[in-house]
Amino acid sequence: MRVGVFLFGGVEMPDAGASGPDPLERRYDQQAVLHAHRELLECGVLAERLGFDSFWLTEHHFQHEGYEVVPNGLLFSAFLAARTTRLRIGTMFNVVGQWHPLRLAEDFALVHNLSGGRGILGVGRGTVPREMLPLTAGRISVGSHDNPDAAEADRRNRELTGEALDVIEAAFGAETFAYQGKHFSLPPPGIPDRGGEVSTLTLVPRPVYPFETWQAVTSPPTLQEVPRRGYGGVFWLKERERLRRDWDEFGALFARHHGRALGPGERRLLVLNVAVADSAARAVEEARPGHDEFWKFLGPYGWGRGYRGPDGGPAPAGHRPTLEESMEQGVWAVGSPRDVASAIRRYGDKLGLQDLVLFPGMPGDPYTRVRDQLTRLATEVLPLLDRP
């Protein structure tokens, strides 16, 4: 089993938690942001030293609230690749609609090649309209398949993202390519060049090493699309029974589209939020502020719908679970090293895990805590997975 680390990459917040400021009241200066960037690099170096397989960050913009302050995961990857030798590095996720697909393809290929094949291509559709609308000149936003008021935004986002991924696949897949779609015409007609007219393009560079592409699987339409493309699916913030159903459905859809059955856990990655301490009670106490700040941030964007609601169906939009609810539904593994190892082992038995990414740093956590969590997970939790 490959085990990686995922961090939001936020600033330190001494007042994190349910009783802290409203997110929009938070504002941090550039020194706090720079401190977070430097600390994240040190966490990446530490992750390699501790033996983790991969290190993931996010792409986000304009977050004066301080939750996620890395706007370019590929640029960060280049810095981290220069300070490491083995660690695979990915972005969870590059928001495809906020990029020109050829720039995303070029930048990924450059990082991947110069790192010796250590790049992981993570792609997603975005979370925050405040980020996407300014970066797309108002053309594309973030919608929701199950919200009638946002259905058109969701449709346009999926349409453009699908075309952009087609472009990236075409550019990576051949020496020369052309693409004609609703949103992209590449090359545009009528480009003069040295006495002629451009009819094809060549991406320079293209990946010279094999690479993996992973996409978030958060909704029924995406669950249909990701295995069709043959990408790996990333599963996060789903209560354990829904996780199992979606995990198995992904495998069935992949087999239907590609004519072969996946092995247990193949092409599927679980992200598990974790907190470890000397005792279960201490772990709960230490995890609560970051857990509650996490849901103050993501609850309004509908991420709580992966939980089970009181009626047994999906939780309503805007749901903000308690830490106890998160633990009971299997979304958070919190406790002693043995408790956390047992939770991981149960998922391994249920899902046949091949790829696990741990999320050990909550919004606002000081980086001393994040480094301590990384160290304890590597030295006290993961060794227990090989024991009965």
Salt bridges, closest charged atoms under 4 A:
GLU12 OE2 - HIS35 NE2 3.50
ASP15 OD1 - ARG26 NH1 2.76
GLU39 OE2 - HIS35 NE2 3.90
GLU39 OE1 - ARG371 NH1 2.25
GLU42 OE2 - ARG83 NH2 2.84
ASP53 OD2 - ARG88 NH2 2.79
GLU59 OE2 - HIS61 NE2 2.79
GLU65 OE2 - ARG130 NH2 2.46
GLU68 OE1 - HIS60 NE2 3.28
GLU106 OE1 - ARG103 NE 3.68
GLU131 OE2 - HIS60 ND1 2.95
ASP146 OD1 - ARG305 NH1 2.69
GLU152 OE2 - ARG155 NH2 2.63
ASP154 OD1 - ARG125 NH2 3.12
ASP154 OD2 - ARG158 NE 2.90
GLU159 OE2 - ARG155 NH1 3.29
GLU159 OE1 - LYS182 NZ 3.35
GLU159 OE1 - HIS183 NE2 2.75
ASP166 OD1 - ARG229 NH2 3.04
GLU169 OE2 - ARG229 NH1 2.97
GLU175 OE1 - ARG206 NH1 3.20
GLU212 OE2 - ARG2 NH1 3.00
GLU212 OE1 - ARG88 NH1 3.39
GLU225 OE2 - ARG228 NH2 2.73
GLU225 OE2 - ARG229 NE 2.95
GLU239 OE1 - ARG308 NH1 3.23
ASP246 OD2 - LYS238 NZ 2.98
ASP246 OD2 - ARG242 NE 3.56
ASP248 OD2 - ARG244 NE 2.91
GLU266 OE2 - ARG260 NH2 2.80
ASP278 OD1 - ARG376 NH2 2.73
GLU286 OE2 - ARG282 NE 2.71
GLU286 OE1 - ARG369 NH1 3.29
ASP292 OD1 - HIS291 ND1 2.94
GLU293 OE1 - ARG26 NH2 3.17
GLU293 OE1 - LYS296 NZ 3.32
GLU324 OE2 - ARG288 NH2 2.62
GLU325 OE2 - HIS319 NE2 2.81
GLU328 OE1 - ARG308 NH2 3.26
ASP355 OD1 - ARG2 NE 2.67
ASP365 OD2 - ARG369 NE 3.31
GLU380 OE1 - ARG376 NH2 3.03
